Amino acid sequence: MNQPSYITDSQPSVSGSGLPVGGQNAPFGAVERKIARRYLGAKKKDGGVAVIALISFVCIMLAISAMIIIMSIMNGFRSKVLELTLGSEGHVYVGLWSADVEPETVKEIENRLAALPEVKSAFEFSQDAAGFIANDQLNAGNVMGISAENIRNFDLVSDNVIAGSLDGFGQGRAAFHQIAMGNALAASMGLNAGDRVNLMTSRLKNSPIGRVPVMKHYTIGAIFETGLYRTDSTTIFMELNQAQLLFNSGRKNGEVQLILHDPDSVDRVEADVNNVLDFPVSTYTWKERFRQEAETLRMEQLAMRFIFVIVVIISTFPILAAMLMLVKNKARDIAILRTIGATKGSILRVFFMAGAMVGVLGTLAGLIIGILFCINIDYVQAFIEIFSGPLFPAEVYGITGGIPVKIVWSEVLMVALCGFIISAIATFFPALGASRTDPVDALRYE
């Protein structure tokens, strides 16, 4: 029987090792790769393995790309939901047990907490509900007290001023005291930078007609647009001392708000707070404050990951079918290779590589398509909106700036590993069956 052209007498061999080893004939070497490629491209007369392999490639590519796209969009929506839920509020809150604290103590707490690596900013704040009256209209919202220094370091506001300026924030006396207002709130009341608004508090004072709410006029020094509909439509920022004077008769509450680089790191930060402070403090996080929302987001993430793992598993079924068909059709070739010295391990590697090629190439193609789709999501959304109109109206969903996408590269890596491992498992067992083919039985009727 003639030897195949890719195995020559001049190639070195090692006693008892089967196929020659060393050089191109080492395990997973050039000879085994060449056989695997030829088998994978089997023509229609050999059972149409190439067509099934192409279908398998497309299935895995679509499953991996869909997994990346949906997970990235979900991560984007999750980040946006957190922003919409928290708005201008922080991720961790630290409060002193003392009823009235010294400014120096609060400043020391701010500095210590701001030095933590996970903390983006730390600042004293106050937050109170109030009514806003202007142009014969009454709106309800929140007034956040923050120092002039801290609001300039608060990127959510300072980087998004669209009218006026924060230069005069907290300055001025009486009705000329300057505040900052969200653009949607200002627009709903017909206000611009430089106009005045009357703030009504829940505190009461005596008057000739009885007890009435405490009210005071302020000047709008800046109008901001954060892109968070809830914040832009309900929030006013006021200088901290003025806010405490208006709502709390000047008493300090000693609360410090932490903004983190990653909202999901609150558990680590909460543990670090007690290590860096030697003051008796109480802490709570956004997960505790918005427990239902946090649990919902966590369950959605787990459910979607589970669903997409199942989708990837289903996408490997064509690979399994192709490999079973290939092993059946190549039984004679397997027997010939075994009779000329190929080991069971060599046969296993040949058929494993044939199937793994489909999984690896499909996974790589899916990664590229998924990442490119996410990077160009704005163009995709614009194209869809030509036919369907706005996908996410800001007044309904509170989302501005298009479909939110956040590519988490660690998850992309996990998707790639998942695609390869599942396709490798689907390939391994048919390849193992091929390696156990008895050459005597395969050639008995040849």
N, C-alpha and C positions, 0 to 999 in steps of 0.2 A: 504494500500500500504506500502510495506516494505521500511524503510529508507536505503539509501546507507550506506555502512560500514564505510565511513569516517565521518558520522555525528551520534553522539550517544546522548542518552537521558541525560547522565550525564554531558554534556557540559553546562556551564553557559549561560544565555541569558539575554538580556535587553529588557524590554517591548517596543514594537513598533519598534524594530530595525531589524526585520527579522531574518536572520541567527544569531546564537549566536556570541557575540563579546567578545573580551578579549582573551589573550593567543594566541594559534595557529589559532583561528578563527577571529582574528582582520582583518580589511581590508588589503589585500595583504598578509594575513597570510598563515599558512601551508596548511589549507584546500583548500583555493582558488588556491594556487600554485599547489597543487596535482591534482585538477580537470583540471587546464589549461594544465599541462603536459600530462595527460591522453587523453584529447581531441586532443592535437597536434599530438599525436602518433596514431591517428585513422587509422585502417587497411583499406585494399582495399575495404572490404564490406561496409565501411562507406564513400566511395567516394574517397579513395586514398589521403586523406588529408596529410598523413605523407610523401608521395612521392612528392606532390606539395610543402610541407614545405621544404623538402630537396632541391628541385630545387630552391626555393626562397633563401635558405641559401647560395647556391653556387653562385647565381646571385649577391647577395649583397656582398659576400666575394670578388668576382672577380671585381665588380665595385669599391669597396673601395680600394682594393690593387692596381688596375690600376690607380685610382685617385692619390694615394700617390706616386706611382712609377713615373708617368708622371710629376706630379707637382715637385717632388724632382729633376728629371732630367732637367726639365725646369729651376728650380731655379739654378741648377748647370751650365747649359748653359748660363743663364743670367749673373751669376757672372763671368763666363769665357769670355763672350762677352764683359762685362765691362772691364775686364782686358786687353782683346785684343784691345778694342777700345781706352782705356786710356793708355795702355802700362805702361811706366815709368812716365807718367804724373799724376798729382794730381787730387783730387776731388773738391777742392776749391782753388781759386787763389785770393790773396790779393795784391793790388799794391798801393803804395803811389803816390799821385798826383805830388810830387816834381820831377823835372827832374834829380836831383843828390842828393842822400841822404847820411847821415853819417852812417858808419858801426855800431856805437853804437845804433842808432835808429832802424836799421833793426834787430839787436840782441834783443832789447827790444820787438819788435813786435813778433819775433819768440817765445820768452819765454812766453809772454801773451797768444798767440794762442795755444801753445803746452799744456798749463794748462787746456784747455777746455776738458771736459770728453769724448766727441765724437772723439777727435783728437788723432790719433796714432802718428803722427810726423808732425812738421812744420819746414820748412827750406827755406832759400833764394836760388833762382835758376835763371838760365838763359837758354834759349833754342834757338838754331840757326840751320839753315840748312847748310850743308857743303858737299863737295866732298872728298872722301877718295881715295888716290892713293898709290898703292903698287904692286910690282911684275907685272908691266905693265898693271894693271887693275885700272879702275875708277868706284867707287860705290858712290851712293848718300845716305845720311842719316841725322840724327840729332845729334848734340852735346849738351849735357846737362851739364851746369856748376853747380857744387855743392861743398861745402867745404869738406875737408878731414874728419872732424869730423862728418858731417852729412851723408856722404856716408857710414860710418861705422855703423851708426844707421838706415840706409835705408835697411831694411831687404830684400827687393826685390833683391838687388844687393849683399850685404855683406854676406847673407846666401847662395848664389849660385855661389861663385867663384870656378871655376873648374881648373884653371891654373894660376900660378903666385900668387900674393898676393896684398892686398890693403895697406899693411904696408908702401909702398913707394909712395902711391897715392899723386900726387901734388908736389912731390919732384924732384930734378934734374934740371939742367940748360940746356937751348938751346934744342937740340934734345934729351937729356936724360930725359926730363920732362915726368913723367909717367902718363898714362891715363888708363882707363878700357874700354874694347870693348866686345860686344856681341859675343857669340861663333859662331853663324851662319854667321855673318859678317866676322869674322876672318877666318872661314873655307872657305868662298867663295873667299877670297883673298889670301889664302895659308899662313896665318900668325899665329904665336905662341907667347906666352909670351916672352918678351925680344926683339921681332922684332920691326922695326920702320914703321910708316905709315905717309904719307904726307897729311896734311889737307889743303884743298882749300876753302877759304871763298868767300862771295859775295862782300867783300870790295875790292876796287881797289887802286893801288898805281902807281906812275909814274916810268917808266923804260926807258932805251935807245930805246926800241922798242914800246913805248907807255904805256898806262895804262893797267896793268895786275892784276889778282886777287892776294890778299895777301895769301901766303902759308907758312906753317911751319911744320917741322918734329917733331914727338913725339915718345916716346917709350911705347910699350904696357906693362904695369906693371901687369895687371890682365885681365883674360878672364872670363866672367860670363855667366851662362845659367839660365835664369829665368823661362823657360818653355813657355814664351810668344813669339811666333814666330816673331811678328812685332818688339818687343823690341830687341830680340836677333839678328835680321838680319839688323837692321838699326841704332842702338844707340851706341854712345860713351859717356862716362862720363869723364869730365875734371875738374880739380880744378877751382873753381868759379872765382877767380881773374884772372887766366890765360885765361879763356874763355871770360871774359869781356874785357880783354886787346886785345885778338885776334879779337873778333868780334865787339867790341863797343869802341875801343880805351881807355879802362880802366874806362869808365863811368858806375856807378851802376844804375840799373833800379829799384831797391827797390821792387822787386816782391817776395812774399813768397808763397810757395806751401804747401797745407795741405793734408795729407793723413789721411783718416778717417777709423775708424773700420767698419763702415757700409756706403757704398757709397750712400744709399738712405736717409741718415740723413742730406744731404747737406742743405736742406731748414732751418732746425733748426740751423745748424752751421752758415750759412750765416747771420741769424738774430743775433746770439750771437757775431759775429765778431765786429759789430758796438757798442755793449754794453761794450766790454772789451778794445776797443781801443779809445783813445782820439785824434787820428791822422786822418786827412782827407784821406780816402782810397776809392778805388773802388774794388768791389768784383764781381766775376762771377764764376759759377760752371760748372761741366762737363755736367750737363743737358742743360745748355745754349750753351755750346760749341759744344755739340753733340746732338742738339735738336731732330733731326730726329730719331737717334738711340734710344734716351730715350723714345720718344713717341711710337715707334714701340714695344719696350720691354713692355711698360705699356699695350698697347692694346692686345698684345699676352697673357699676364697674365690674363687680364679680360676675354678674349674670351675663354681661356682654362678652367677657373673656371666655366664659364657659361655652357660650353659644358658638363663638368663632373657632374655638378648638375643635368642636364637633364638625363645623363646616370644613376645616382643613382635613380632618380625618376622612370625611366623605369624599373630598376631592382626590384622595389617594387611591380610591377604589379602582379607577381606570389603570393606574400603575400596577396594582395587584393583578388585574385581569390580563394586562399586557405581558407581565412577567410569567404568569402561569401558562399563557399561550406560547410564549417564547421557549420556555423550558420543554413543553410538549413537542414543539416543532423541531427543536434542536437536539432531541435525544440522540440521534445518530451522530451529530457532530460532537456531542459530549463523549460518547463512547469512543470515537476516534481519538480525541484529545487524550482520553485516559489511557488508551492502548499505546500511545507514543510517549507516555511518561508524565502527563499532567496529573498533579495531585488533586485530591478533593478540595484542598484549600485554594488551589489555583482556579478550579471551576467555580467555587463559591465566590471568589473575588471578581471573576469575569462577569457573572450574572448580577452580582451586587452592584458593580460599577455601572452596568447597563441601566439598571433601574434608578440608581442614585443620580445619574446624569440628568434624568428628567426632573427629579425633585430639586436638585441644586439649581439647574437653569431656570426652572419655573419659579423657585423662590427668589432668585436674583432679579428676574424680570418683574415679578410682583412687587419687590421692594422698590425698584426704580419707578415703576408706574405709580405706585401708591405715594411715594415721596413727591414726585413731580406734580401729581394731582393736588396734594395738600399745599405745595408751594404756590401753585397757580389757582387756588380756590376762588380768588376774586374774579378771574376771567370766567371760570366755570359758572359761578353764580350770576355774573352779568349775562352770560349766554342763556341760562335758564330763565332769567327774569324777562328776557325779550318775549317769551311766550306765556309766562305765568304771572307776571307782575311781581311786586316786592315779596320776597320769601318770608322775611321777618320784620314786619312793621315795628318801629321803635316804640310807638305808643301802646302796642299790644304785648310785645315780648320784653321791652326794656333793653333791647340790644341794638347798639349802633355800630357801624363799621363792617357790616357783612357777616358771613358765616364765620364764627370763631374757630380757629384751628390751632392746636398746640401739639407739635411733634415732640414726643418724649423719646429720646434716642435709646434709652435703656429698654423701652418697650419694643422699639423697632428691632433691636438685637434679639429680644426674646421671641418675637414673631418669626424672625429668620431661623433661629435655632429650632423653634417649634415645627416649622415647615420642613426643615431638613430631617429632624429626628423622626417625625411621623412618616415621611416618605421613605426614610431608610429602614424603618421597621417593616413597612409594607413590602419592601424589596427583599429584605433579608430571608424571609421564610421560603419564598419560591427559589431563591438562590441556594438556600440550604438543601432544598429538595433536589435541585440540579446536581449538587455536589455528591449526593448519595445515589445517583443513577448508576445501576449496575451495567457496565459495558457489555457483558455477555448477553444479558436480556435484550439490550438495545440493538445489538447486531445479529441476534439469532435469526431474524427473518430477512436480513439484508442480502 
